[in-house]
Amino acid sequence: MTHQRWERDGFTVSTDPALLDLGVVHGFLTTSYWSPGISREKVERAAAHSLVFGLYEGGTQVGYARVVTDFTAVAYLGDVFVREEWRGRGLSKFLMGCIVAHPELQGLRRWILLTRDAHGLYRQFGFTDIGNPERWMHRWDPDASRRP
């Protein structure tokens, strides 16, 4: 797959995993509400098995997201963030726009994600509350990120 790249106002989004600063990604994720204490090894493994989207200002990584997908039917969007110092500039919208525009992610039947507080952002990109929640199931381990 060819790496994709988008530019806007001095910021770049790229799917090239070689550009990622996994120290920045790990530093953010280890303090996030969804993966507190996650190990660097787990962050690296997750990135290696996902379509990654790095958000950069020059050579500095300021945001990240990853998509786990079969490129045919379903995509899970996770670990989406913009570092606090860069918030308020529309960068989460820029990042999300790039993700949903990615040519290999077109025509999917279902996108899924979990969020505690960013519903408004995701609704702007076509995400809605799940209909028929009684049909959905999950197996959840809230402490998985803390274990080796």
TORKOL-172530 format. One line per field, with one value per atom (N, C-alpha, C): x, y, z negated; atom name. Coordinates in nm, 4 decimals. Example, Ala and Ser with C-alpha at 12.3 -4.5 7.8 and 13.67 -1.06 7.14 Angstrom:
2
px c(1.3190; 1.2300; 1.3200; 1.2850; 1.3670; 1.2900)
py c(-0.5690; -0.4500; -0.3300; -0.2250; -0.1060; 0.0030)
pz c(-0.7800; -0.7800; -0.7800; -0.7080; -0.7140; -0.7870)
marvo c(N; CA; C; N; CA; C)
//
This chain:
148
px c(0.0841; 0.0000; 0.0889; 0.0545; 0.1263; 0.0879; 0.1881; 0.1606; 0.0936; -0.0040; -0.0780; -0.0245; -0.0425; 0.0059; -0.0886; -0.1246; -0.2098; -0.1416; -0.1574; -0.0969; -0.1998; -0.1876; -0.2759; -0.2097; -0.1925; -0.1469; -0.0226; 0.0741; 0.1979; 0.1920; 0.0800; 0.0650; 0.0543; 0.0986; 0.0962; 0.0360; -0.0455; -0.0903; -0.0296; 0.0310; 0.0948; 0.0636; 0.0520; 0.0334; 0.1645; 0.2749; 0.4055; 0.4474; 0.4507; 0.4866; 0.6307; 0.7168; 0.8557; 0.8670; 0.7661; 0.7688; 0.7231; 0.6566; 0.6008; 0.7079; 0.6769; 0.7579; 0.6832; 0.7171; 0.6448; 0.6652; 0.7678; 0.7841; 0.6726; 0.6375; 0.5271; 0.3961; 0.3747; 0.2502; 0.2368; 0.3418; 0.3380; 0.3170; 0.3886; 0.3750; 0.2329; 0.1634; 0.0251; -0.0652; -0.0541; -0.1462; -0.1347; -0.0150; 0.0023; -0.0707; -0.1045; -0.1773; -0.3226; -0.3658; -0.5031; -0.6011; -0.7271; -0.8280; -0.8527; -0.8219; -0.8534; -0.7397; -0.6184; -0.5080; -0.4046; -0.4493; -0.3538; -0.2488; -0.1239; -0.0152; 0.0236; -0.0255; 0.0082; 0.1591; 0.2123; 0.3565; 0.3965; 0.5206; 0.5751; 0.5637; 0.5890; 0.5831; 0.4428; 0.3390; 0.2020; 0.1681; 0.2165; 0.1946; 0.2614; 0.3838; 0.4554; 0.3848; 0.3380; 0.2685; 0.1382; 0.0637; -0.0621; -0.0366; 0.0646; 0.0968; 0.1396; 0.2166; 0.2665; 0.1539; 0.0415; -0.0688; -0.1897; -0.1651; -0.2717; -0.2293; -0.3266; -0.3004; -0.2886; -0.1692; -0.1436; -0.1520; -0.1947; -0.2042; -0.1299; -0.0148; 0.0590; 0.0279; 0.0133; -0.0102; 0.1140; 0.1710; 0.3008; 0.2965; 0.3755; 0.4094; 0.5599; 0.6042; 0.7469; 0.7854; 0.8880; 0.9305; 0.8739; 0.7806; 0.7253; 0.5903; 0.5753; 0.4472; 0.3540; 0.2369; 0.1412; 0.0093; -0.0069; -0.1299; -0.1125; -0.2149; -0.2051; -0.3441; -0.3598; -0.4769; -0.4358; -0.5115; -0.4852; -0.6171; -0.6146; -0.7320; -0.6951; -0.7763; -0.7626; -0.8734; -0.8361; -0.9349; -0.8986; -1.0011; -0.9789; -0.9827; -1.0001; -1.0052; -1.1212; -1.2182; -1.3307; -1.4637; -1.4769; -1.6065; -1.6085; -1.5022; -1.5088; -1.3779; -1.3893; -1.2717; -1.2999; -1.2021; -1.2072; -1.1111; -1.1598; -1.0793; -1.0428; -0.9148; -0.8745; -0.7533; -0.7262; -0.6087; -0.5965; -0.7082; -0.7097; -0.6756; -0.5745; -0.5444; -0.4700; -0.4847; -0.4013; -0.3435; -0.2130; -0.1489; -0.2060; -0.2141; -0.2839; -0.2342; -0.1039; -0.0487; -0.0955; -0.1450; -0.1863; -0.3375; -0.4109; -0.5570; -0.6134; -0.7355; -0.8034; -0.7696; -0.7051; -0.6681; -0.7376; -0.8351; -0.9048; -0.8263; -0.7230; -0.6380; -0.7046; -0.7923; -0.8628; -0.9557; -1.0146; -1.0987; -1.0140; -0.8981; -0.8067; -0.7675; -0.7284; -0.6886; -0.8041; -0.9224; -1.0374; -1.0755; -1.0659; -1.0957; -1.0032; -0.8763; -0.7790; -0.8100; -0.8466; -0.8760; -0.9938; -1.1040; -1.2217; -1.2043; -1.1069; -1.0801; -0.9790; -0.9150; -0.8105; -0.8674; -0.8014; -0.8571; -0.8793; -0.8016; -0.8172; -0.9294; -0.9875; -1.0920; -1.2301; -1.2409; -1.3691; -1.4524; -1.5825; -1.6734; -1.6883; -1.6358; -1.6514; -1.7972; -1.8435; -1.9807; -1.9964; -1.8940; -1.9089; -1.7763; -1.7845; -1.6763; -1.7220; -1.6315; -1.6661; -1.5584; -1.5985; -1.5050; -1.5696; -1.4869; -1.5335; -1.4817; -1.5662; -1.5225; -1.6029; -1.5384; -1.6064; -1.6564; -1.5853; -1.6150; -1.6038; -1.5821; -1.5626; -1.6726; -1.7918; -1.9029; -1.9276; -1.9181; -1.9420; -1.8456; -1.7197; -1.6209; -1.6583; -1.6826; -1.7062; -1.8380; -1.9379; -2.0650; -2.0452; -1.9496; -1.9216; -1.8707; -1.8275; -1.7734; -1.8613; -1.9882; -2.0859; -2.1055; -2.0367; -2.0562; -2.1855; -2.2564; -2.3813; -2.3820; -2.4789; -2.4965; -2.5359; -2.4992; -2.5291; -2.6786; -2.7389; -2.8762; -2.8764; -2.9823; -2.9947; -2.8801; -2.8549; -2.7426; -2.7562; -2.8782; -2.8959; -2.8306; -2.7947; -2.7274; -2.5760; -2.5228; -2.3784; -2.3323; -2.2183; -2.1557; -2.0087; -1.9460; -1.8029; -1.7465; -1.6181; -1.5432; -1.4433; -1.4589; -1.3838; -1.2974; -1.1740; -1.0795; -1.0198; -1.0710; -1.0258; -0.8806; -0.8205; -0.6807; -0.5816; -0.6256; -0.5381; -0.4162; -0.4303; -0.3154; -0.2062; -0.2390; -0.1403; -0.0615; -0.1099; -0.0420; 0.0519; 0.1600; 0.2529; 0.1869)
py c(-0.1175; 0.0000; 0.1242; 0.2184; 0.3442; 0.4314; 0.4923; 0.5828; 0.7085; 0.7553; 0.8758; 0.9940; 1.1139; 1.2363; 1.3503; 1.4267; 1.5445; 1.6612; 1.7826; 1.9008; 2.0120; 2.0888; 2.2035; 2.2981; 2.4224; 2.5288; 2.4922; 2.4274; 2.3922; 2.2612; 2.1924; 2.0632; 1.9539; 1.8350; 1.7203; 1.6008; 1.5256; 1.3949; 1.2939; 1.1901; 1.0865; 0.9493; 0.8524; 0.7126; 0.6356; 0.7038; 0.6379; 0.6060; 0.4780; 0.4445; 0.4807; 0.4970; 0.5343; 0.6746; 0.7573; 0.8943; 0.9052; 0.8023; 0.8086; 0.8288; 0.9106; 0.9227; 0.8434; 0.7151; 0.6289; 0.6675; 0.7450; 0.8003; 0.8987; 0.9827; 1.0771; 1.0017; 0.9031; 0.8260; 0.7540; 0.6858; 0.6146; 0.7124; 0.8231; 0.9220; 0.9709; 0.9907; 1.0348; 0.9212; 0.8065; 0.6964; 0.6440; 0.6452; 0.5919; 0.6745; 0.7995; 0.8851; 0.9083; 0.8457; 0.8644; 0.7827; 0.8191; 0.7456; 0.6059; 0.5841; 0.4549; 0.3529; 0.3957; 0.2982; 0.3393; 0.3707; 0.4160; 0.3096; 0.3528; 0.2613; 0.1644; 0.1832; 0.0909; 0.0879; -0.0289; -0.0417; 0.0073; 0.0450; 0.0881; -0.0265; -0.1488; -0.2658; -0.2823; -0.2611; -0.2734; -0.1621; -0.0431; 0.0676; 0.0365; -0.0134; -0.0491; -0.1609; -0.2631; -0.3748; -0.3280; -0.2434; -0.1923; -0.1122; -0.0282; 0.0519; -0.0376; -0.1404; -0.2296; -0.3064; -0.3244; -0.4023; -0.3155; -0.1880; -0.0932; -0.0045; 0.0590; 0.1677; 0.2924; 0.3486; 0.4602; 0.5943; 0.6960; 0.8322; 0.9209; 0.9728; 1.0671; 1.2084; 1.2980; 1.4406; 1.5152; 1.5963; 1.6595; 1.8087; 1.8819; 2.0202; 2.0195; 2.0354; 2.0173; 1.8753; 1.8593; 1.7265; 1.6825; 1.7592; 1.7291; 1.6599; 1.5447; 1.4759; 1.5410; 1.5825; 1.6521; 1.5762; 1.4676; 1.3900; 1.2531; 1.1717; 1.0315; 0.9705; 0.8711; 0.7843; 0.6566; 0.5508; 0.4269; 0.3606; 0.2853; 0.2138; 0.0669; -0.0180; -0.1626; -0.2051; -0.2683; -0.2941; -0.4142; -0.4686; -0.5699; -0.5062; -0.3744; -0.2952; -0.3346; -0.4087; -0.4537; -0.4245; -0.4623; -0.4534; -0.3648; -0.3655; -0.3009; -0.2311; -0.1246; -0.0535; -0.0094; -0.0301; 0.0195; 0.1371; 0.2503; 0.3710; 0.3859; 0.3990; 0.4098; 0.4974; 0.5255; 0.6008; 0.7376; 0.8007; 0.9324; 1.0402; 1.1218; 1.2348; 1.3441; 1.4652; 1.5803; 1.6264; 1.6463; 1.6899; 1.8247; 1.8401; 1.9547; 2.0894; 2.1044; 2.2332; 2.2730; 2.1781; 2.2045; 2.2014; 2.1880; 2.1834; 2.3223; 2.3238; 2.4507; 2.5084; 2.4318; 2.4796; 2.4017; 2.3182; 2.2382; 2.1177; 2.0811; 1.9704; 1.8339; 1.8170; 1.6893; 1.6721; 1.7800; 1.7733; 1.7441; 1.8057; 1.7781; 1.6301; 1.5790; 1.4395; 1.3466; 1.3710; 1.2863; 1.2929; 1.4108; 1.4241; 1.3391; 1.3353; 1.2531; 1.1052; 1.0653; 0.9246; 0.8787; 0.9504; 0.9049; 0.9212; 1.0019; 1.0192; 0.9187; 0.8430; 0.7501; 0.6578; 0.6484; 0.5710; 0.4225; 0.3636; 0.2215; 0.1964; 0.3025; 0.2879; 0.3251; 0.3356; 0.3701; 0.2437; 0.2567; 0.1459; 0.0461; 0.0789; -0.0113; -0.0117; -0.1259; -0.1368; -0.0722; -0.0822; -0.0326; 0.0208; 0.1360; 0.1926; 0.1874; 0.1562; 0.1560; 0.2294; 0.2836; 0.3483; 0.3578; 0.3865; 0.4111; 0.5477; 0.6259; 0.7550; 0.7904; 0.8590; 0.9055; 1.0481; 1.1277; 1.2706; 1.3423; 1.2716; 1.3395; 1.3077; 1.2823; 1.2472; 1.3545; 1.4807; 1.5905; 1.5898; 1.5607; 1.5519; 1.4415; 1.3231; 1.2082; 1.2185; 1.2823; 1.3009; 1.3850; 1.4765; 1.5585; 1.4750; 1.3520; 1.2643; 1.1414; 1.1531; 1.0504; 0.9424; 0.9488; 0.8504; 0.8812; 0.7778; 0.7915; 0.6927; 0.7089; 0.6109; 0.4782; 0.3698; 0.2371; 0.2089; 0.1720; 0.1250; -0.0216; -0.0654; -0.2042; -0.2459; -0.1717; -0.2079; -0.3478; -0.3989; -0.5332; -0.6404; -0.6074; -0.7033; -0.7020; -0.5981; -0.5839; -0.6509; -0.7123; -0.7715; -0.7334; -0.7417; -0.7204; -0.7992; -0.8185; -0.8812; -0.7766; -0.7269; -0.6103; -0.6440; -0.5993; -0.6143; -0.4766; -0.4028; -0.2652; -0.2524; -0.3598; -0.3535; -0.4123; -0.4467; -0.5133; -0.4294; -0.2990; -0.2167; -0.2143; -0.2480; -0.2459; -0.3755; -0.4816; -0.6115; -0.6333; -0.7098; -0.7406; -0.8244)
pz c(0.0000; 0.0000; 0.0000; 0.0819; 0.0887; -0.0307; -0.0915; -0.2035; -0.1508; -0.2259; -0.1897; -0.2705; -0.2133; -0.2779; -0.2431; -0.3446; -0.3277; -0.3977; -0.3442; -0.4057; -0.4168; -0.5263; -0.5495; -0.6480; -0.6097; -0.7004; -0.7811; -0.7179; -0.7861; -0.8628; -0.8572; -0.9233; -0.8183; -0.8542; -0.7641; -0.8358; -0.7648; -0.8101; -0.7150; -0.7707; -0.6903; -0.7464; -0.6563; -0.6975; -0.6957; -0.6814; -0.6806; -0.8241; -0.8623; -1.0001; -1.0358; -0.9358; -0.9630; -1.0205; -1.0014; -1.0524; -1.1973; -1.2488; -1.3839; -1.4894; -1.5865; -1.7071; -1.8140; -1.8260; -1.9176; -2.0634; -2.0918; -2.2260; -2.2577; -2.1608; -2.1782; -2.1911; -2.1027; -2.1053; -2.2399; -2.2819; -2.4098; -2.5249; -2.5229; -2.6293; -2.6459; -2.5354; -2.5447; -2.5899; -2.5251; -2.5530; -2.6952; -2.7506; -2.8862; -2.9913; -2.9559; -3.0499; -3.0073; -2.8989; -2.8513; -2.9347; -2.9283; -3.0054; -2.9488; -2.8206; -2.7607; -2.7669; -2.7961; -2.8046; -2.9091; -3.0303; -3.1320; -3.1613; -3.1627; -3.1953; -3.0858; -2.9647; -2.8561; -2.8336; -2.8051; -2.7847; -2.6460; -2.6334; -2.5032; -2.4031; -2.4483; -2.3590; -2.3013; -2.3811; -2.3313; -2.2324; -2.2581; -2.1646; -2.0311; -2.0354; -1.9129; -1.8372; -1.9092; -1.8454; -1.7820; -1.8522; -1.7975; -1.6696; -1.6711; -1.5520; -1.4360; -1.4651; -1.3604; -1.2915; -1.3610; -1.3056; -1.2720; -1.2486; -1.2167; -1.1013; -1.0405; -0.9466; -1.0327; -1.0405; -1.1319; -1.0599; -1.1340; -1.0848; -1.1832; -1.1430; -1.2251; -1.1808; -1.2761; -1.2497; -1.2953; -1.2055; -1.2309; -1.2008; -1.2800; -1.2476; -1.2306; -1.1060; -1.0783; -1.1142; -1.1942; -1.2369; -1.3697; -1.4250; -1.5567; -1.5433; -1.6064; -1.6042; -1.7054; -1.6561; -1.7418; -1.7560; -1.6809; -1.6899; -1.6296; -1.6479; -1.6069; -1.6017; -1.5199; -1.5192; -1.4482; -1.4745; -1.4028; -1.3684; -1.2587; -1.2112; -1.1979; -1.2591; -1.2454; -1.1495; -1.0380; -0.9338; -0.8474; -0.7822; -0.6791; -0.5400; -0.5335; -0.4097; -0.3186; -0.3720; -0.2920; -0.3584; -0.4851; -0.5504; -0.6740; -0.7533; -0.8836; -0.9185; -0.9956; -1.0464; -1.1891; -1.2754; -1.4129; -1.4215; -1.4645; -1.4809; -1.6276; -1.6572; -1.7965; -1.8171; -1.9430; -1.9871; -1.9202; -1.8971; -1.8318; -1.9339; -1.9005; -1.9891; -1.9162; -1.9684; -1.9345; -2.0667; -2.0712; -2.1959; -2.2400; -2.3713; -2.4304; -2.3774; -2.3610; -2.3169; -2.1762; -2.0981; -1.9609; -1.9438; -2.0510; -2.0404; -2.0136; -1.9633; -1.9350; -1.7993; -1.7135; -1.5800; -1.4687; -1.5048; -1.4041; -1.3567; -1.4312; -1.3866; -1.4005; -1.4977; -1.5078; -1.3877; -1.3410; -1.2212; -1.0975; -1.0885; -0.9777; -0.9781; -1.0932; -1.1058; -1.0684; -1.1224; -1.0920; -0.9442; -0.8857; -0.7431; -0.6579; -0.6961; -0.6233; -0.6398; -0.7604; -0.7870; -0.7022; -0.7057; -0.6307; -0.4797; -0.4357; -0.2924; -0.2378; -0.3242; -0.2787; -0.1712; -0.0559; 0.0558; 0.0250; -0.0619; -0.0934; -0.1949; -0.2495; -0.3504; -0.2958; -0.1657; -0.1049; -0.0839; -0.0980; -0.0708; -0.1845; -0.3013; -0.4155; -0.4615; -0.5078; -0.5560; -0.6935; -0.7783; -0.9152; -0.9689; -1.0320; -1.1120; -1.2571; -1.3482; -1.4900; -1.5692; -1.6807; -1.7730; -1.9090; -2.0063; -2.1429; -2.1853; -2.2495; -2.3009; -2.4250; -2.5147; -2.6354; -2.6177; -2.5356; -2.5363; -2.4020; -2.2926; -2.1640; -2.0626; -2.1099; -2.0219; -1.9154; -1.9553; -1.8618; -1.7447; -1.7717; -1.6634; -1.5668; -1.6183; -1.5315; -1.4560; -1.5143; -1.4438; -1.3172; -1.3188; -1.2004; -1.0833; -1.1119; -1.0088; -0.9863; -1.0244; -0.9934; -1.0975; -1.2090; -1.3150; -1.3892; -1.4269; -1.5004; -1.6166; -1.7056; -1.8120; -1.7481; -1.8131; -1.7595; -1.7715; -1.6589; -1.6600; -1.7017; -1.7600; -1.8050; -1.8959; -2.0033; -2.0900; -2.1501; -2.1550; -2.2101; -2.1233; -2.0004; -1.9126; -1.9297; -1.9927; -2.0083; -2.1365; -2.1293; -2.2473; -2.2460; -2.3612; -2.3674; -2.4836; -2.4762; -2.5852; -2.6296; -2.7508; -2.7945; -2.9140; -2.9087; -3.0190; -3.0451; -3.1422; -3.1635; -3.2076; -3.2524; -3.2979; -3.1986; -3.0798; -2.9822; -2.9465; -2.9384; -2.8988; -3.0041; -3.1253; -3.2335; -3.2460; -3.1831; -3.1940; -3.0778; -3.1006; -2.9894; -2.8818)
marvo c(N; CA; C; N; CA; C; N; CA; C; N; CA; C; N; CA; C; N; CA; C; N; CA; C; N; CA; C; N; CA; C; N; CA; C; N; CA; C; N; CA; C; N; CA; C; N; CA; C; N; CA; C; N; CA; C; N; CA; C; N; CA; C; N; CA; C; N; CA; C; N; CA; C; N; CA; C; N; CA; C; N; CA; C; N; CA; C; N; CA; C; N; CA; C; N; CA; C; N; CA; C; N; CA; C; N; CA; C; N; CA; C; N; CA; C; N; CA; C; N; CA; C; N; CA; C; N; CA; C; N; CA; C; N; CA; C; N; CA; C; N; CA; C; N; CA; C; N; CA; C; N; CA; C; N; CA; C; N; CA; C; N; CA; C; N; CA; C; N; CA; C; N; CA; C; N; CA; C; N; CA; C; N; CA; C; N; CA; C; N; CA; C; N; CA; C; N; CA; C; N; CA; C; N; CA; C; N; CA; C; N; CA; C; N; CA; C; N; CA; C; N; CA; C; N; CA; C; N; CA; C; N; CA; C; N; CA; C; N; CA; C; N; CA; C; N; CA; C; N; CA; C; N; CA; C; N; CA; C; N; CA; C; N; CA; C; N; CA; C; N; CA; C; N; CA; C; N; CA; C; N; CA; C; N; CA; C; N; CA; C; N; CA; C; N; CA; C; N; CA; C; N; CA; C; N; CA; C; N; CA; C; N; CA; C; N; CA; C; N; CA; C; N; CA; C; N; CA; C; N; CA; C; N; CA; C; N; CA; C; N; CA; C; N; CA; C; N; CA; C; N; CA; C; N; CA; C; N; CA; C; N; CA; C; N; CA; C; N; CA; C; N; CA; C; N; CA; C; N; CA; C; N; CA; C; N; CA; C; N; CA; C; N; CA; C; N; CA; C; N; CA; C; N; CA; C; N; CA; C; N; CA; C; N; CA; C; N; CA; C; N; CA; C; N; CA; C; N; CA; C; N; CA; C; N; CA; C; N; CA; C; N; CA; C; N; CA; C; N; CA; C; N; CA; C; N; CA; C; N; CA; C; N; CA; C; N; CA; C; N; CA; C; N; CA; C; N; CA; C; N; CA; C; N; CA; C; N; CA; C; N; CA; C; N; CA; C; N; CA; C; N; CA; C; N; CA; C; N; CA; C; N; CA; C; N; CA; C)
//
